[in-house]
């Protein structure tokens, strides 16, 4: 109960901050509408045939809609952990939180929780606007879809915590965010199937968790694929979680320990 209360306090704080800038809050959702609107027309001119390798018979607009929507989870993971840590450093509240009895993991999770909640609302907004423009979503495989989504968030969070560790210790140098975000956008199948982009790019895409996440989510929401059909992608996402989440946690603990030893917690 205490842990839930702590997480609730973090969410309440970030909610108050977010809604205090009402114009920005509203413009985020207007931006979603216009983004979907623009891609609806782009898809009319840049319309990959449904038999393109990797498209699985899916309409291109529906394909790119889900890519854009769920890419936000990667952006949230990459930016929420590291940006929150950096913000706490700049405002001088990070050291105060770390010397409390609250576990470090709880502080890291709480700092990013609001961003993930907002991202989920944005994803639902993307899907709702997409349905207004004719995208047909199927919900018979909603439970496997939720499992894929949970594994996706955990895998992305491992990368985000690793990025936060770099920010925590190096203050400004963060090679993880730009590298992973750019590679995922280019080679992760967000805008176009990598199966149709050559052997090298297709090979690179298999090193990214977003590749398996988007493929499974598209098959579940656009084709109604069963759990058995999604199992290979679910297995790969679980493997990424097992590797990336502990790696990120260990890296962050190491960064905190080194910063305490060097007395650099208050430096930014």
C-alpha positions as CSV (number, residue, x, y, z in Angstrom):
1,X,0.0,0.0,0.0
2,X,2.9,2.4,0.8
3,X,4.4,1.7,-2.6
4,X,1.0,2.5,-4.3
5,X,0.8,5.7,-2.3
6,X,4.3,6.7,-3.4
7,X,3.5,6.0,-7.1
8,X,0.2,7.9,-6.7
9,X,2.1,10.9,-5.3
10,X,4.4,10.9,-8.4
11,X,1.4,10.7,-10.8
12,X,-0.5,13.4,-8.9
13,X,2.6,15.7,-9.1
14,X,3.1,15.2,-12.8
15,X,-0.7,15.5,-13.5
16,X,-0.8,18.9,-11.8
17,X,2.3,20.1,-13.7
18,X,0.9,18.8,-17.0
19,X,-2.6,20.3,-16.7
20,X,-1.3,23.6,-15.5
21,X,-0.2,24.2,-19.1
22,X,-3.6,23.8,-20.6
23,X,-2.9,25.0,-24.1
24,X,0.0,22.6,-24.5
25,X,-2.1,19.8,-23.1
26,X,-4.8,20.4,-25.7
27,X,-2.4,21.0,-28.6
28,X,-0.9,17.5,-28.1
29,X,-4.2,15.9,-29.0
30,X,-4.9,18.3,-31.9
31,X,-1.4,17.3,-33.1
32,X,-2.5,13.7,-33.1
33,X,-5.5,14.4,-35.3
34,X,-3.5,16.4,-37.8
35,X,-0.8,13.8,-37.9
36,X,-3.3,11.0,-38.7
37,X,-5.0,13.4,-41.2
38,X,-1.7,14.0,-43.0
39,X,-0.8,10.4,-43.2
40,X,-4.2,9.5,-44.5
41,X,-3.5,11.6,-47.6
42,X,0.2,10.5,-47.8
43,X,-1.0,6.9,-47.9
44,X,-3.1,7.7,-51.0
45,X,0.1,8.6,-53.0
46,X,2.6,6.3,-51.2
47,X,0.5,3.2,-51.1
48,X,2.4,0.0,-50.8
49,X,0.6,-3.0,-52.3
50,X,-1.0,-5.3,-49.8
51,X,1.2,-8.2,-51.1
52,X,4.4,-6.3,-50.3
53,X,6.7,-8.6,-48.1
54,X,6.0,-7.8,-44.4
55,X,2.6,-6.1,-45.1
56,X,0.7,-9.3,-44.4
57,X,-2.2,-8.1,-46.6
58,X,-2.6,-4.9,-44.4
59,X,-3.6,-1.6,-45.9
60,X,-0.7,0.9,-45.8
61,X,-2.6,3.6,-43.9
62,X,-3.6,1.1,-41.2
63,X,0.0,-0.2,-41.2
64,X,1.6,3.2,-40.6
65,X,-1.1,4.3,-38.2
66,X,-0.2,1.5,-35.7
67,X,3.5,2.2,-36.3
68,X,3.1,5.9,-35.4
69,X,0.8,5.2,-32.4
70,X,2.9,2.5,-30.7
71,X,6.2,4.2,-31.5
72,X,5.1,6.7,-28.8
73,X,5.8,4.0,-26.2
74,X,9.4,3.8,-27.3
75,X,9.7,7.6,-27.2
76,X,8.1,7.7,-23.7
77,X,10.6,5.1,-22.4
78,X,13.6,6.8,-24.0
79,X,12.7,10.3,-22.9
80,X,10.7,9.9,-19.7
81,X,13.3,8.2,-17.6
82,X,16.3,10.2,-18.7
83,X,14.5,13.6,-19.0
84,X,12.9,13.2,-15.6
85,X,16.3,12.4,-14.0
86,X,17.8,15.4,-15.8
87,X,15.0,17.6,-14.7
88,X,15.4,16.5,-11.1
89,X,19.1,17.2,-11.3
90,X,18.6,20.7,-12.7
91,X,16.0,21.6,-10.0
92,X,18.1,20.2,-7.2
93,X,15.5,17.7,-6.0
94,X,17.2,14.5,-7.1
95,X,19.6,14.2,-4.1
96,X,16.7,15.0,-1.7
97,X,14.7,12.1,-3.1
98,X,17.7,9.7,-3.1
99,X,18.4,10.2,0.5
100,X,14.9,9.3,1.6
101,X,13.8,5.8,2.5
102,X,12.1,5.4,-0.9
103,X,13.8,2.7,-2.9
104,X,15.7,4.0,-6.0
105,X,13.7,1.8,-8.3
106,X,10.5,3.3,-7.0
107,X,11.8,6.8,-7.7
108,X,12.7,5.8,-11.2
109,X,9.4,4.1,-11.9
110,X,7.3,6.9,-10.3
111,X,9.1,9.5,-12.3
112,X,8.1,7.9,-15.6
113,X,4.7,6.5,-14.7
114,X,2.7,9.6,-15.7
115,X,4.4,9.7,-19.1
116,X,3.4,6.1,-19.8
117,X,-0.2,6.8,-18.7
118,X,-0.3,9.9,-21.1
119,X,1.2,7.8,-23.8
120,X,-1.6,5.2,-23.4
121,X,-4.2,7.9,-23.8
122,X,-2.4,9.2,-26.9
123,X,-2.3,5.8,-28.4
124,X,-6.0,5.4,-27.9
125,X,-6.5,8.8,-29.5
126,X,-4.5,7.7,-32.5
127,X,-6.6,4.5,-32.9
128,X,-9.9,6.4,-32.4
129,X,-8.9,9.0,-35.1
130,X,-7.8,6.2,-37.4
131,X,-11.1,4.5,-37.0
132,X,-12.8,7.8,-38.0
133,X,-10.8,7.6,-41.2
134,X,-11.8,4.0,-41.9
135,X,-9.3,1.8,-40.2
136,X,-11.0,-1.4,-39.0
137,X,-9.7,-2.7,-35.7
138,X,-10.3,-6.3,-34.5
139,X,-10.6,-7.0,-30.8
140,X,-11.0,-10.8,-30.7
141,X,-7.3,-11.1,-29.8
142,X,-7.3,-8.3,-27.2
143,X,-5.8,-10.4,-24.4
144,X,-2.7,-11.5,-26.4
145,X,-2.5,-7.8,-27.6
146,X,-2.4,-6.6,-24.0
147,X,0.3,-9.2,-23.2
148,X,2.3,-7.9,-26.2
149,X,1.8,-4.3,-25.0
150,X,3.0,-5.1,-21.5
151,X,6.1,-6.9,-22.8
152,X,6.7,-4.0,-25.2
153,X,6.6,-1.4,-22.4
154,X,8.9,-3.5,-20.2
155,X,11.4,-4.0,-23.0
156,X,11.4,-0.3,-23.9
157,X,11.7,0.6,-20.2
158,X,14.9,-1.4,-19.9
159,X,16.4,0.8,-22.7
160,X,15.0,3.9,-21.1
161,X,16.5,3.1,-17.7
162,X,19.8,2.4,-19.4
163,X,19.6,5.8,-21.0
164,X,18.8,7.4,-17.7
165,X,21.9,5.8,-16.2
166,X,24.1,7.5,-18.8
167,X,22.3,10.9,-18.1
168,X,22.7,10.4,-14.3
169,X,26.4,9.8,-14.4
170,X,27.5,11.7,-17.5
171,X,25.0,14.6,-16.9
172,X,24.7,15.5,-20.6
173,X,26.2,12.7,-22.7
174,X,23.5,10.1,-23.7
175,X,24.4,8.0,-26.7
176,X,21.5,5.6,-26.1
177,X,18.5,7.8,-26.8
178,X,19.5,9.1,-30.3
179,X,20.9,5.8,-31.4
180,X,18.0,3.6,-30.4
181,X,15.2,6.0,-31.4
182,X,16.7,6.7,-34.8
183,X,17.4,3.0,-35.5
184,X,13.9,2.0,-34.4
185,X,12.3,4.6,-36.6
186,X,14.4,3.6,-39.6
187,X,14.7,-0.1,-39.2
188,X,11.9,-1.1,-36.9
189,X,9.1,-1.2,-39.4
190,X,7.4,2.0,-38.2
191,X,6.8,3.4,-41.6
192,X,7.6,0.6,-44.0
193,X,8.2,-3.2,-43.7
194,X,11.9,-4.0,-43.4
195,X,11.3,-7.3,-45.1
196,X,11.1,-5.3,-48.4
197,X,14.2,-3.2,-47.7
198,X,17.0,-5.7,-48.3
199,X,18.8,-8.4,-46.3
200,X,21.1,-6.1,-44.3
201,X,18.3,-3.8,-43.0
202,X,16.0,-6.8,-42.4
203,X,18.9,-8.3,-40.3
204,X,19.3,-5.1,-38.3
205,X,15.6,-4.9,-37.6
206,X,15.8,-8.2,-35.8
207,X,18.0,-6.6,-33.2
208,X,15.3,-4.2,-32.2
209,X,12.4,-5.0,-29.9
210,X,10.1,-2.6,-31.7
211,X,10.2,-4.9,-34.8
212,X,8.5,-7.7,-32.9
213,X,6.2,-5.5,-31.0
214,X,4.8,-3.7,-34.1
215,X,4.4,-7.0,-36.0
216,X,2.5,-8.7,-33.2
217,X,0.3,-5.6,-32.5
218,X,-0.6,-5.2,-36.2
219,X,-1.4,-8.9,-36.5
220,X,-3.6,-8.8,-33.4
221,X,-5.4,-5.5,-34.0
222,X,-5.7,-5.6,-37.8
223,X,-5.9,-9.3,-38.6
224,X,-7.2,-10.8,-35.3
225,X,-4.4,-13.3,-35.2
226,X,-4.5,-15.9,-32.4
227,X,-2.2,-16.3,-29.5
228,X,-0.4,-19.2,-31.2
229,X,0.2,-17.0,-34.3
230,X,1.7,-14.2,-32.0
231,X,3.8,-16.6,-29.9
232,X,7.1,-16.2,-31.8
233,X,7.0,-12.4,-31.4
234,X,5.9,-12.7,-27.8
235,X,8.8,-15.0,-27.1
236,X,11.3,-12.6,-28.6
237,X,9.8,-9.7,-26.6
238,X,10.1,-11.7,-23.4
239,X,13.7,-12.4,-24.2
240,X,14.4,-8.7,-24.7
241,X,12.7,-8.0,-21.3
242,X,14.8,-10.6,-19.5
243,X,18.0,-9.0,-21.0
244,X,17.2,-5.3,-21.1
245,X,15.3,-4.7,-17.8
246,X,18.0,-6.2,-15.5
247,X,20.7,-4.5,-17.6
248,X,19.1,-1.1,-17.2
249,X,18.5,-1.6,-13.5
250,X,22.1,-2.7,-12.9
251,X,23.5,0.2,-14.9
252,X,21.3,2.7,-13.0
253,X,22.4,1.3,-9.6
254,X,26.0,1.5,-10.7
255,X,25.6,5.1,-11.8
256,X,24.0,6.1,-8.5
257,X,26.7,4.3,-6.5
258,X,29.5,6.0,-8.5
259,X,27.9,9.4,-8.2
260,X,27.6,9.0,-4.4
261,X,31.2,7.9,-4.2
262,X,32.4,10.9,-6.2
263,X,30.0,13.3,-4.5
264,X,28.5,14.4,-7.8
265,X,24.8,13.9,-7.0
266,X,24.3,17.6,-6.8
267,X,26.3,18.4,-10.0
268,X,24.5,19.0,-13.3
